[in-house]
């Protein structure tokens, strides 16, 4: 049970770590308004921790990884541009669909 809990906690903690690195860079440049990022983190991280204690309903569906990846990254493109950071997404062609839960992947 401890191993499952540790595994489940790792994902939100990785998110916190990445977000803090982003916030640190944003504060150093003082060009990026981070209020929306902090609000999103508060909501999503609390929900992720609450979800650990609840039974999970995993709805596996054929998922397009390219489309899913681009959708996740699209939320941050403006921030990347302001920080003069280029994000490049490369996949082998064609990428077959995988069975996954879109919101969890």
CORJOHU-V178808 format. One record per backbone hydrogen bond with DSSP energy under -0.5 kcal/mol. CO is the residue of the C=O (numbers start at 0). NH is the residue of the N-H. E is the energy in kcal/mol with one decimal. If there is no record, write none. Layout:
<<CO	NH	E> <CO	NH	E>>
This chain:
<<0	4	-2.5> <1	5	-2.8> <2	6	-2.3> <3	7	-2.5> <4	8	-2.2> <5	9	-1.4> <6	10	-0.9> <7	11	-0.7> <8	12	-2.0> <9	13	-2.7> <10	14	-2.0> <11	15	-2.4> <12	16	-2.6> <13	17	-2.6> <14	18	-2.4> <15	19	-2.6> <16	20	-2.0> <17	21	-2.2> <18	22	-2.8> <19	23	-2.6> <20	24	-2.2> <21	25	-2.6> <22	26	-2.8> <23	27	-2.0> <24	28	-2.0> <25	29	-2.0> <25	30	-0.6> <25	31	-0.6> <31	33	-0.8> <33	37	-2.3> <34	38	-2.3> <35	39	-2.1> <36	40	-2.4> <37	41	-2.5> <38	42	-2.1> <39	43	-2.9> <40	44	-2.7> <41	45	-1.5> <42	46	-1.9> <43	47	-2.4> <44	48	-2.3> <45	49	-2.2> <46	50	-2.3> <47	51	-1.1> <48	52	-0.7> <49	52	-0.7> <49	53	-0.6> <50	53	-0.6> <55	57	-0.7> <56	58	-0.6> <57	59	-0.9> <60	99	-2.4> <62	64	-0.9> <62	97	-2.1> <63	67	-2.5> <64	68	-2.7> <65	69	-2.4> <66	70	-2.1> <67	71	-2.1> <68	72	-2.4> <69	73	-2.1> <70	74	-0.7> <71	74	-0.7> <72	75	-2.1> <72	76	-0.7> <75	79	-2.4> <76	80	-2.4> <77	81	-2.0> <78	82	-1.4> <79	84	-3.1> <80	83	-1.7> <85	87	-0.5> <87	89	-0.6> <93	95	-0.7> <97	62	-2.9> <97	99	-0.7> <99	60	-2.4> <99	101	-0.7> <100	103	-0.8> <100	104	-2.2>>
